[in-house]
Amino acid sequence: MVVGCAVLETAQPMKAAEAPPVDPHPAGTVIFPAGVPASAADRPAGGGGGTWVFAVAVLLAAGGFYFWRKNFAMPSVRRSAGLVVEETRALGNRQFLLVAVCDRRRFLLGV
């Protein structure tokens, strides 16, 4: 890329230095396009209405992304544990049964 830029730079025809353009308007002169009022008193109030539209659009996009990620996106961290407890049932004082799955096999354990 650097070599290409250097080749393009050297391939451009060289010109003699030109004098800077002369400003036709004296310093302090303000130029307005046609149809735009010259003074602030003549301008309509309430300009800049596009700012709140942009803010609402950003908030809607962020809310939509949050909703999509919460409901439809795949979980970013997958559990790759070999042992998973599917269900537990209490039997009494500090005793319970649980169903555990390990390598696609189910086990009933009494604890």
Kinemage of the C-alpha trace (Angstrom):
@kinemage 1
@onewidth
@group {chain A} dominant
@subgroup {mainchain}
@vectorlist {calphas} color= white
{ca met a 1} P 0.000 0.000 0.000
{ca val a 2} L 2.851 2.341 0.857
{ca val a 3} L 4.572 1.579 -2.454
{ca gly a 4} L 1.313 2.250 -4.336
{ca cys a 5} L 0.898 5.612 -2.635
{ca ala a 6} L 4.483 6.530 -3.439
{ca val a 7} L 3.985 5.587 -7.103
{ca leu a 8} L 0.793 7.638 -7.336
{ca glu a 9} L 2.493 10.601 -5.693
{ca thr a 10} L 5.373 10.564 -8.149
{ca ala a 11} L 3.084 10.007 -11.142
{ca gln a 12} L 1.143 13.214 -10.537
{ca pro a 13} L 2.212 16.104 -12.737
{ca met a 14} L 4.001 18.850 -10.853
{ca lys a 15} L 2.781 22.423 -11.074
{ca ala a 16} L 4.395 25.664 -10.197
{ca ala a 17} L 3.289 27.145 -6.907
{ca glu a 18} L 0.226 29.315 -7.334
{ca ala a 19} L -0.616 32.426 -5.373
{ca pro a 20} L -3.286 31.894 -2.717
{ca pro a 21} L -6.794 32.946 -3.826
{ca val a 22} L -7.893 36.423 -2.866
{ca asp a 23} L -10.947 36.598 -0.614
{ca pro a 24} L -13.546 38.803 -2.399
{ca his a 25} L -15.283 39.569 0.916
{ca pro a 26} L -13.661 41.692 3.620
{ca ala a 27} L -13.168 40.278 7.113
{ca gly a 28} L -16.281 40.250 9.260
{ca thr a 29} L -18.722 39.911 6.338
{ca val a 30} L -21.305 37.169 6.858
{ca ile a 31} L -22.820 35.605 3.763
{ca phe a 32} L -26.198 33.824 3.945
{ca pro a 33} L -27.648 31.534 1.269
{ca ala a 34} L -30.676 32.733 -0.645
{ca gly a 35} L -33.919 32.359 1.278
{ca val a 36} L -32.278 32.260 4.730
{ca pro a 37} L -32.981 35.203 7.089
{ca ala a 38} L -29.922 37.305 7.851
{ca ser a 39} L -30.615 38.019 11.525
{ca ala a 40} L -31.381 35.704 14.414
{ca ala a 41} L -34.604 37.614 15.123
{ca asp a 42} L -35.931 36.711 11.666
{ca arg a 43} L -35.207 32.970 12.056
{ca pro a 44} L -38.024 30.635 13.101
{ca ala a 45} L -37.831 29.232 16.651
{ca gly a 46} L -37.523 25.531 17.355
{ca gly a 47} L -34.756 24.612 14.953
{ca gly a 48} L -32.832 21.420 15.641
{ca gly a 49} L -35.836 19.122 15.948
{ca gly a 50} L -33.858 16.275 14.456
{ca thr a 51} L -31.884 15.830 17.684
{ca trp a 52} L -34.719 14.261 19.665
{ca val a 53} L -35.678 12.084 16.680
{ca phe a 54} L -32.124 10.729 16.613
{ca ala a 55} L -32.167 10.136 20.391
{ca val a 56} L -35.476 8.240 20.181
{ca ala a 57} L -34.156 6.147 17.285
{ca val a 58} L -31.026 5.230 19.255
{ca leu a 59} L -33.095 4.289 22.317
{ca leu a 60} L -35.443 2.136 20.215
{ca ala a 61} L -32.509 0.392 18.570
{ca ala a 62} L -30.886 -0.298 21.950
{ca gly a 63} L -34.170 -1.617 23.380
{ca gly a 64} L -34.736 -3.834 20.349
{ca phe a 65} L -31.222 -5.241 20.603
{ca tyr a 66} L -31.680 -5.952 24.322
{ca phe a 67} L -35.039 -7.687 23.680
{ca trp a 68} L -33.610 -9.768 20.824
{ca arg a 69} L -30.549 -10.793 22.801
{ca lys a 70} L -32.597 -11.691 25.889
{ca asn a 71} L -35.139 -13.796 23.982
{ca phe a 72} L -33.615 -15.108 20.769
{ca ala a 73} L -29.813 -15.054 20.898
{ca met a 74} L -27.842 -18.162 21.752
{ca pro a 75} L -26.143 -18.119 25.146
{ca ser a 76} L -22.596 -16.880 24.887
{ca val a 77} L -21.222 -19.404 27.404
{ca arg a 78} L -22.210 -23.020 27.000
{ca arg a 79} L -22.001 -25.455 29.851
{ca ser a 80} L -19.709 -28.309 28.995
{ca ala a 81} L -19.918 -29.968 32.419
{ca gly a 82} L -20.047 -33.750 32.381
{ca leu a 83} L -22.419 -33.941 35.362
{ca val a 84} L -25.773 -32.157 35.434
{ca val a 85} L -28.384 -32.356 38.205
{ca glu a 86} L -31.795 -32.518 36.540
{ca glu a 87} L -34.155 -32.760 39.508
{ca thr a 88} L -34.173 -33.026 43.296
{ca arg a 89} L -36.810 -34.175 45.840
{ca ala a 90} L -36.625 -33.728 49.593
{ca leu a 91} L -37.281 -36.854 51.722
{ca gly a 92} L -37.050 -35.384 55.197
{ca asn a 93} L -34.448 -34.134 57.626
{ca arg a 94} L -31.322 -33.439 55.454
{ca gln a 95} L -32.167 -36.332 53.107
{ca phe a 96} L -33.123 -36.065 49.440
{ca leu a 97} L -33.097 -37.829 46.081
{ca leu a 98} L -31.663 -36.383 42.916
{ca val a 99} L -31.550 -37.357 39.275
{ca ala a 100} L -28.161 -36.673 37.719
{ca val a 101} L -27.086 -37.022 34.087
{ca cys a 102} L -23.525 -37.934 33.182
{ca asp a 103} L -22.474 -38.743 29.594
{ca arg a 104} L -26.133 -39.108 28.530
{ca arg a 105} L -26.856 -41.656 31.270
{ca arg a 106} L -29.314 -40.943 34.117
{ca phe a 107} L -28.589 -41.850 37.715
{ca leu a 108} L -30.889 -41.790 40.772
{ca leu a 109} L -28.830 -40.804 43.816
{ca gly a 110} L -29.888 -40.790 47.474
{ca val a 111} L -28.131 -38.208 49.610
